Amino acid sequence: MNYLSNSEKAFKLLNGIVCLYKPAGVSLKGCRHSLLLKLCQDLNSMDVRPPENRVIISGDTTKSLEVKLEPSYADNVLVVGPRYQSKDLKCIWTTHLGMRVSGVCVMGLNKGTKMVRHLQENYPLRTYHLHGQLGIMTKNMHIDGQVVEKGRFDFVKRENIDKLMSTIQASNQKKMFHLAKVDTQTQMAYDLATKGLIRPTSSNEPLIYGIKCISLELPNFVIEVNVINEYESYLLSLVHEIGLKLRCSATCTALRCIRYSSFNINQALLMKHWNLQYVLDNIKECNSSYDKINHLSAFVAEQSQLETNQNMTSV
């Protein structure tokens, strides 16, 4: 922290996006509280401004008055509390992660809240690793729930899972065009597909853009899924549905987010590193990634506008 002279300069640097690793079993509010509490502790341990003095004028009003400065109790740390408190920092998260979900959690600090809202408006893609176990079914579709059914799983082969993944991805690709109200057999559908990912207009409809099995060691398997507008119960039901389609039961053992837009798990800070020094370094790195996203989206929008103008001119 030798490059920071005092807490005031450090506080002014807390503007931007920070990428954290959220542990399973901890709520987002709990993560936010722990982050802000640790930042405030580090800021208060640095050089903070001294208490302001109060001016006291005393003496006979018919004669010369005595003016002196005394410490003000109204500005004393023992009276008003620490200089920096959690309520002094603005902090919001990009997307809601359930209690059972671990992995990448992107948050905006102070002016970074505007950057977070901009990311939300663009419906960024998220990547998850869904860990499941075949041959068991629980009441809440998670391994911590009450077991309601057990069955065979030794007949499940890798080719069966790969075929199922292709079917799920194909059905979701049709769903993309259906939500966009475009016929897949038209030129409009082709033009829409060439412009990139077709994002839904509503944030209430989950949509899978890619799904594949990356590990199968019976009875355990791992599914990698690229998705938008997901939520915890949807991911749990996806694992449950995979088990039913394979003609056996399946339950989820872990949910892990490994990527949010261009922010990946390698950038995420572990809870033991949620302090001022690591957070400031992470903000610098994440703000650079955000700038690249902005430049890329602006370039794509400009190219799309040029193509539209050319098409109108040719007509």
Salt bridges, closest charged atoms under 4 A:
GLU8 OE2 - LYS12 NZ 3.74
ASP42 OD1 - LYS38 NZ 3.90
GLU70 OE1 - ARG54 NH2 3.61
GLU70 OE2 - LYS68 NZ 3.69
ASP75 OD2 - ARG49 NH1 2.93
ASP75 OD2 - ARG83 NH2 3.65
ASP144 OD2 - ARG100 NE 3.24
ASP144 OD1 - HIS142 ND1 3.06
ASP154 OD1 - ARG152 NE 3.08
ASP162 OD1 - ARG158 NE 3.24
GLU205 OE2 - LYS175 NZ 2.90
GLU224 OE1 - HIS129 NE2 2.89
GLU230 OE1 - ARG126 NH2 3.14
GLU232 OE2 - ARG100 NH1 2.85
GLU241 OE2 - LYS245 NZ 3.16
